[in-house]
Amino acid sequence: MAEKITLSKEAIVLDKWSVAMSEELGGVVLLMFPAQGGDPIPFIMRPGQAVALGHDLQTFPEIRKPTVQ
């Protein structure tokens, strides 16, 4: 049975985020902590995807560079 997935244009305000390499998962784990509370949102990426995301965040003119707290 297939599950319907809908995408919406919602913005998430982040309180903080952290990133780590996980050898167990074989990728980079990005944890985003929403400012509204709730559980952290994990993203598991291949190293190449993480590099591309980091590059996009640094070069996109409308997004400020995130700071690690």
C-alpha positions in Angstrom: 0.0 0.0 0.0 1.4 3.3 -1.0 1.4 6.3 1.3 0.5 9.7 -0.1 3.1 12.4 0.5 2.3 16.0 0.1 4.7 18.8 -0.1 4.0 22.3 1.2 5.9 25.5 1.3 6.3 25.9 5.0 9.2 27.7 6.7 10.9 26.3 9.7 12.6 28.7 12.1 15.7 27.0 13.6 16.9 27.5 17.1 20.2 25.7 16.4 21.6 22.9 14.2 24.5 20.4 14.4 26.2 18.1 11.9 28.3 15.0 12.3 29.7 12.2 10.2 28.2 8.8 11.0 30.2 5.7 10.0 27.3 3.5 11.2 24.9 5.2 8.8 27.5 5.8 6.1 26.7 9.4 5.7 26.5 12.9 7.2 23.7 13.5 9.8 22.3 17.0 10.0 20.1 17.7 13.0 17.9 20.8 12.9 16.3 21.9 16.2 13.0 23.9 15.5 12.6 27.1 17.5 8.9 26.2 18.0 9.9 23.2 20.0 9.3 19.6 19.2 11.7 16.8 18.2 14.8 17.5 16.2 14.6 16.9 12.5 17.3 14.6 11.2 18.6 14.6 7.6 20.9 11.8 6.5 23.0 12.8 3.4 25.9 11.3 1.5 29.1 13.3 1.9 28.8 14.8 -1.6 25.3 16.0 -0.8 26.5 17.7 2.4 29.3 19.5 0.5 26.8 20.7 -2.1 24.4 21.9 0.6 27.2 23.7 2.4 28.2 25.4 -0.9 24.6 26.4 -1.6 24.2 27.9 1.8 27.3 29.9 1.5 26.6 31.3 -2.0 22.8 31.8 -2.0 22.4 35.6 -1.6 19.2 35.6 0.5 20.3 33.2 3.3 22.7 34.3 6.0 25.5 32.0 6.8 24.5 29.9 9.8 26.6 30.1 13.0 27.3 27.1 15.2 26.3 27.8 18.7 
